[in-house]
Amino acid sequence: MNNCKIIAEIGINHNGDLTIAKKLVESAKKCGFDAVKFQKRDIETVYTKAELDKPRESPWGSTTREQKEGLEFGKKEYDEINNYCESLKIQWFASAWDTKSLEFLDNYNLEYQKVASAMITNIEFLESLSKRKKYTFISTGMSDFKVIDKAVEIFNKNDCKYELMHSVSAYPCPEDQLNLNLITVMRERYGCNVGYSGHESSVSPSIIAVSLGATSLERHITLDRSMYGSDQAASLEEKGFNELISIVRKIPIVIGSSKEKKILECEKPVAKKLRYWE
């Protein structure tokens, strides 16, 4: 069983604060994550003017526009994130929510791409993303097989390597809605690696997902689940993701790879003692 790639989804849990973002990156590195992931949006593209003008109380003002602008990093911040991740020797990448943001991320030498569940039905975006031919994680929340079939068709057509990620887009997600069986179902249906992007508030479903063969695991992380933000409650604090990674790293060790049942060296002294008739 191969080791699972474990991704810390910082997303917008930094709340537009570069200091918080760096603390999250540092914590992810310390706990053993393989990579950290952010989210990038051009708010004028993603949201209508009517939506941006709606009243919305937040730490940045009283409209949706002020809230969305407050959560976004620009080039100055991402340059610093890029340098900081390089200094800590941890990979970073981001899920773009529009083509402008995808072009923005071209400024950085990122190994991975991510299709957020919200973007899996945007055919123009999938075409543009897949033509970059970077290994792509595709989240499948809010999707049925018809939707996933179309996305897979585009990535196969453009010869872009991808990995599906089973996901349920509820924040936090009730555990009886997770249906982790789909990890196995999608692996058999599409013949590709299948990971898991979890939004539950506990660690056990993620452990089960990896036990089922998930080849990647993405979990939202936060400094404090009581902080402002819709993703915070579905995130893990450092104690939780430290525990998660410690267990996940043990899974391939305890499952093993041998298909032969034999008497192990560690058993022979016990057999000699207990099977006195042999």
Kinemage of the C-alpha trace (Angstrom):
@kinemage 1
@onewidth
@group {chain A} dominant
@subgroup {mainchain}
@vectorlist {calphas} color= white
{ca met a 1} P 0.000 0.000 0.000
{ca asn a 2} L 1.462 3.344 -1.054
{ca asn a 3} L 1.764 6.285 1.297
{ca cys a 4} L -1.023 8.813 0.951
{ca lys a 5} L -0.258 12.420 -0.050
{ca ile a 6} L -1.608 14.567 2.786
{ca ile a 7} L -2.634 18.112 1.883
{ca ala a 8} L -3.377 20.905 4.353
{ca glu a 9} L -6.193 22.992 2.918
{ca ile a 10} L -5.564 26.497 4.213
{ca gly a 11} L -8.021 27.885 1.683
{ca ile a 12} L -9.156 31.256 2.986
{ca asn a 13} L -8.811 30.322 6.666
{ca his a 14} L -5.990 32.880 6.828
{ca asn a 15} L -8.729 35.572 6.777
{ca gly a 16} L -6.595 37.788 4.580
{ca asp a 17} L -3.812 37.935 7.169
{ca leu a 18} L -0.364 36.919 5.907
{ca thr a 19} L 0.879 36.300 9.447
{ca ile a 20} L -1.912 33.764 10.018
{ca ala a 21} L -1.167 32.167 6.642
{ca lys a 22} L 2.481 31.712 7.586
{ca lys a 23} L 1.565 30.253 10.969
{ca leu a 24} L -0.668 27.718 9.210
{ca val a 25} L 2.087 26.803 6.746
{ca glu a 26} L 4.580 26.416 9.592
{ca ser a 27} L 2.155 24.283 11.593
{ca ala a 28} L 1.432 22.086 8.562
{ca lys a 29} L 5.140 21.538 7.991
{ca lys a 30} L 5.765 20.742 11.644
{ca cys a 31} L 2.954 18.180 11.735
{ca gly a 32} L 4.106 16.395 8.579
{ca phe a 33} L 1.777 17.513 5.785
{ca asp a 34} L 3.176 16.992 2.287
{ca ala a 35} L 1.718 20.212 0.874
{ca val a 36} L -0.440 23.217 1.689
{ca lys a 37} L -3.186 24.525 -0.549
{ca phe a 38} L -4.792 27.948 -0.897
{ca gln a 39} L -7.764 29.251 -2.898
{ca lys a 40} L -7.570 32.065 -5.451
{ca arg a 41} L -10.496 34.059 -6.859
{ca asp a 42} L -10.946 37.097 -9.045
{ca ile a 43} L -14.042 38.361 -7.285
{ca glu a 44} L -15.247 40.449 -10.228
{ca thr a 45} L -15.312 37.265 -12.322
{ca val a 46} L -16.680 34.834 -9.767
{ca tyr a 47} L -19.453 37.042 -8.339
{ca thr a 48} L -22.034 39.306 -9.955
{ca lys a 49} L -22.186 42.987 -9.067
{ca ala a 50} L -25.569 42.395 -7.459
{ca glu a 51} L -24.068 39.708 -5.232
{ca leu a 52} L -21.067 41.864 -4.305
{ca asp a 53} L -23.332 44.799 -3.412
{ca lys a 54} L -25.432 42.748 -0.964
{ca pro a 55} L -25.265 43.677 2.718
{ca arg a 56} L -22.944 41.352 4.666
{ca glu a 57} L -21.384 42.101 8.007
{ca ser a 58} L -17.762 41.023 8.329
{ca pro a 59} L -14.509 42.210 9.913
{ca trp a 60} L -13.840 44.159 6.667
{ca gly a 61} L -17.107 46.035 6.260
{ca ser a 62} L -20.831 45.698 5.625
{ca thr a 63} L -21.023 44.395 2.024
{ca thr a 64} L -20.164 41.097 0.349
{ca arg a 65} L -17.590 42.947 -1.788
{ca glu a 66} L -15.692 44.141 1.278
{ca gln a 67} L -15.786 40.639 2.762
{ca lys a 68} L -14.533 38.942 -0.409
{ca glu a 69} L -11.821 41.549 -0.980
{ca gly a 70} L -10.687 41.138 2.625
{ca leu a 71} L -10.171 37.404 2.158
{ca glu a 72} L -8.115 37.575 -1.045
{ca phe a 73} L -4.336 37.672 -1.368
{ca gly a 74} L -2.628 39.377 -4.312
{ca lys a 75} L 0.782 38.935 -5.916
{ca lys a 76} L 2.696 40.557 -3.076
{ca glu a 77} L 1.264 38.099 -0.563
{ca tyr a 78} L 1.625 35.054 -2.823
{ca asp a 79} L 5.227 35.977 -3.601
{ca glu a 80} L 5.884 35.905 0.127
{ca ile a 81} L 3.970 32.633 0.555
{ca asn a 82} L 5.959 31.115 -2.299
{ca asn a 83} L 9.264 32.170 -0.720
{ca tyr a 84} L 8.179 31.048 2.733
{ca cys a 85} L 7.110 27.589 1.542
{ca glu a 86} L 10.403 27.239 -0.333
{ca ser a 87} L 12.312 28.123 2.827
{ca leu a 88} L 10.392 25.477 4.817
{ca lys a 89} L 10.686 22.935 1.986
{ca ile a 90} L 6.957 22.297 1.749
{ca gln a 91} L 5.009 22.322 -1.529
{ca trp a 92} L 2.147 24.719 -2.071
{ca phe a 93} L -0.509 25.110 -4.722
{ca ala a 94} L -3.965 26.629 -5.024
{ca ser a 95} L -7.383 25.955 -6.465
{ca ala a 96} L -8.280 28.660 -8.980
{ca trp a 97} L -11.966 29.573 -9.152
{ca asp a 98} L -11.785 31.306 -12.533
{ca thr a 99} L -9.537 31.603 -15.582
{ca lys a 100} L -7.984 34.907 -14.459
{ca ser a 101} L -6.907 33.266 -11.209
{ca leu a 102} L -5.562 30.306 -13.156
{ca glu a 103} L -3.431 32.702 -15.216
{ca phe a 104} L -2.315 34.417 -11.998
{ca leu a 105} L -1.052 31.093 -10.616
{ca asp a 106} L 1.018 30.627 -13.786
{ca asn a 107} L 3.415 33.108 -12.152
{ca tyr a 108} L 4.596 30.306 -9.867
{ca asn a 109} L 6.323 27.008 -10.567
{ca leu a 110} L 3.620 24.827 -9.016
{ca glu a 111} L 3.635 21.060 -9.476
{ca tyr a 112} L -0.071 20.547 -8.820
{ca gln a 113} L -3.442 21.973 -9.839
{ca lys a 114} L -6.800 21.603 -8.120
{ca val a 115} L -10.361 21.660 -9.415
{ca ala a 116} L -12.662 22.755 -6.613
{ca ser a 117} L -16.030 21.021 -6.486
{ca ala a 118} L -17.662 24.327 -7.457
{ca met a 119} L -15.662 24.401 -10.710
{ca ile a 120} L -16.110 20.828 -11.967
{ca thr a 121} L -19.055 21.827 -14.199
{ca asn a 122} L -17.228 24.784 -15.799
{ca ile a 123} L -16.203 23.209 -19.107
{ca glu a 124} L -14.222 26.193 -20.397
{ca phe a 125} L -12.224 26.262 -17.152
{ca leu a 126} L -11.560 22.493 -17.241
{ca glu a 127} L -10.316 22.747 -20.826
{ca ser a 128} L -7.932 25.572 -19.935
{ca leu a 129} L -6.696 23.866 -16.770
{ca ser a 130} L -6.122 20.465 -18.375
{ca lys a 131} L -4.137 21.978 -21.256
{ca arg a 132} L -1.514 23.063 -18.702
{ca lys a 133} L -0.825 19.334 -18.182
{ca lys a 134} L 0.022 19.575 -14.499
{ca tyr a 135} L -1.064 16.765 -12.179
{ca thr a 136} L -4.566 17.752 -11.098
{ca phe a 137} L -6.678 16.875 -8.075
{ca ile a 138} L -10.382 16.980 -9.001
{ca ser a 139} L -12.866 17.306 -6.143
{ca thr a 140} L -16.244 15.716 -6.845
{ca gly a 141} L -18.562 17.346 -4.301
{ca met a 142} L -22.019 18.330 -5.599
{ca ser a 143} L -21.510 15.951 -8.549
{ca asp a 144} L -23.031 12.793 -9.964
{ca phe a 145} L -21.349 10.339 -12.351
{ca lys a 146} L -22.569 12.277 -15.389
{ca val a 147} L -20.680 15.367 -14.205
{ca ile a 148} L -17.541 13.400 -13.302
{ca asp a 149} L -17.644 11.506 -16.621
{ca lys a 150} L -17.471 14.797 -18.528
{ca ala a 151} L -14.564 16.118 -16.455
{ca val a 152} L -12.632 12.860 -16.877
{ca glu a 153} L -13.305 12.928 -20.614
{ca ile a 154} L -11.740 16.408 -20.883
{ca phe a 155} L -8.629 15.465 -18.907
{ca asn a 156} L -8.170 12.244 -20.867
{ca lys a 157} L -8.610 14.086 -24.176
{ca asn a 158} L -5.950 16.630 -23.224
{ca asp a 159} L -3.617 13.961 -21.840
{ca cys a 160} L -3.476 15.609 -18.412
{ca lys a 161} L -2.816 13.365 -15.425
{ca tyr a 162} L -5.455 13.641 -12.717
{ca glu a 163} L -6.690 12.190 -9.470
{ca leu a 164} L -10.335 12.273 -8.427
{ca met a 165} L -11.146 13.192 -4.841
{ca his a 166} L -14.315 11.935 -3.218
{ca ser a 167} L -15.914 14.831 -1.392
{ca val a 168} L -19.237 15.911 0.079
{ca ser a 169} L -19.766 19.673 0.001
{ca ala a 170} L -21.268 20.286 3.426
{ca tyr a 171} L -19.428 22.292 6.082
{ca pro a 172} L -19.137 20.454 8.405
{ca cys a 173} L -20.443 17.270 6.807
{ca pro a 174} L -22.538 14.829 8.893
{ca glu a 175} L -20.686 11.529 9.070
{ca asp a 176} L -23.710 9.514 7.890
{ca gln a 177} L -23.555 11.434 4.577
{ca leu a 178} L -19.907 10.696 3.749
{ca asn a 179} L -20.420 7.411 1.829
{ca leu a 180} L -16.705 6.596 1.728
{ca asn a 181} L -17.555 3.500 -0.289
{ca leu a 182} L -17.418 5.794 -3.334
{ca ile a 183} L -13.618 5.870 -3.071
{ca thr a 184} L -13.590 2.222 -4.169
{ca val a 185} L -16.464 2.694 -6.636
{ca met a 186} L -14.784 5.601 -8.445
{ca arg a 187} L -11.411 3.859 -8.541
{ca glu a 188} L -13.035 0.881 -10.284
{ca arg a 189} L -15.201 3.029 -12.588
{ca tyr a 190} L -12.478 5.404 -13.798
{ca gly a 191} L -9.327 3.325 -13.331
{ca cys a 192} L -7.476 6.199 -11.661
{ca asn a 193} L -6.194 7.202 -8.249
{ca val a 194} L -8.929 8.420 -5.926
{ca gly a 195} L -8.291 10.592 -2.893
{ca tyr a 196} L -10.527 12.101 -0.247
{ca ser a 197} L -11.273 15.741 0.548
{ca gly a 198} L -13.027 15.724 3.906
{ca his a 199} L -15.112 18.413 5.564
{ca glu a 200} L -16.169 16.577 8.710
{ca ser a 201} L -15.122 17.876 12.110
{ca ser a 202} L -13.483 14.636 13.314
{ca val a 203} L -10.457 12.610 12.210
{ca ser a 204} L -11.831 9.054 12.044
{ca pro a 205} L -13.492 9.248 8.563
{ca ser a 206} L -10.208 10.437 7.048
{ca ile a 207} L -8.410 7.479 8.622
{ca ile a 208} L -11.048 5.127 7.214
{ca ala a 209} L -10.722 6.762 3.776
{ca val a 210} L -6.984 6.085 3.691
{ca ser a 211} L -7.606 2.517 4.887
{ca leu a 212} L -9.892 2.128 1.866
{ca gly a 213} L -7.003 3.105 -0.402
{ca ala a 214} L -7.368 6.880 -0.772
{ca thr a 215} L -4.174 8.039 -2.483
{ca ser a 216} L -4.488 11.614 -1.256
{ca leu a 217} L -6.105 13.243 1.739
{ca glu a 218} L -7.063 16.894 1.979
{ca arg a 219} L -8.279 18.461 5.209
{ca his a 220} L -8.970 22.083 6.092
{ca ile a 221} L -6.712 23.382 8.856
{ca thr a 222} L -7.124 26.342 11.180
{ca leu a 223} L -5.460 27.964 14.158
{ca asp a 224} L -8.807 28.148 15.956
{ca arg a 225} L -12.159 26.712 14.846
{ca ser a 226} L -13.967 29.639 16.467
{ca met a 227} L -12.332 32.148 14.097
{ca tyr a 228} L -14.392 34.039 11.510
{ca gly a 229} L -15.108 32.059 8.343
{ca ser a 230} L -17.472 29.451 6.927
{ca asp a 231} L -14.748 26.794 6.632
{ca gln a 232} L -13.402 27.092 10.171
{ca ala a 233} L -15.924 24.722 11.789
{ca ala a 234} L -15.077 21.998 9.244
{ca ser a 235} L -11.351 22.390 9.887
{ca leu a 236} L -8.912 20.674 12.214
{ca glu a 237} L -6.777 22.510 14.734
{ca glu a 238} L -3.140 21.503 15.233
{ca lys a 239} L -3.899 18.860 17.861
{ca gly a 240} L -6.409 17.208 15.538
{ca phe a 241} L -4.285 17.132 12.409
{ca asn a 242} L -1.223 16.066 14.395
{ca glu a 243} L -3.221 13.064 15.596
{ca leu a 244} L -4.574 12.438 12.081
{ca ile a 245} L -1.179 12.387 10.385
{ca ser a 246} L 0.359 10.199 13.083
{ca ile a 247} L -2.302 7.527 12.462
{ca val a 248} L -2.450 7.869 8.665
{ca arg a 249} L 1.307 7.321 8.368
{ca lys a 250} L 0.923 4.020 10.227
{ca ile a 251} L -1.749 2.633 7.891
{ca pro a 252} L 0.523 1.252 5.123
{ca ile a 253} L 2.837 -0.179 7.796
{ca val a 254} L 0.147 -2.155 9.613
{ca ile a 255} L -1.737 -3.199 6.461
{ca gly a 256} L 1.450 -4.439 4.804
{ca ser a 257} L 1.832 -5.817 1.288
{ca ser a 258} L 2.460 -9.554 1.641
{ca lys a 259} L -0.169 -11.876 0.209
{ca glu a 260} L 1.404 -14.983 1.706
{ca lys a 261} L 0.385 -16.355 5.097
{ca lys a 262} L 3.445 -17.806 6.803
{ca ile a 263} L 5.005 -18.250 10.214
{ca leu a 264} L 6.902 -15.061 10.977
{ca glu a 265} L 10.265 -14.919 12.706
{ca cys a 266} L 8.689 -13.058 15.606
{ca glu a 267} L 6.219 -15.953 16.029
{ca lys a 268} L 8.709 -18.826 16.052
{ca pro a 269} L 9.790 -18.517 19.718
{ca val a 270} L 6.136 -18.347 20.750
{ca ala a 271} L 5.266 -21.393 18.628
{ca lys a 272} L 8.153 -23.323 20.154
{ca lys a 273} L 6.906 -22.481 23.643
{ca leu a 274} L 3.168 -23.058 23.124
{ca arg a 275} L 3.119 -25.880 20.547
{ca tyr a 276} L 4.982 -28.281 22.787
{ca trp a 277} L 3.680 -31.304 20.849
{ca glu a 278} L 5.562 -30.336 17.676
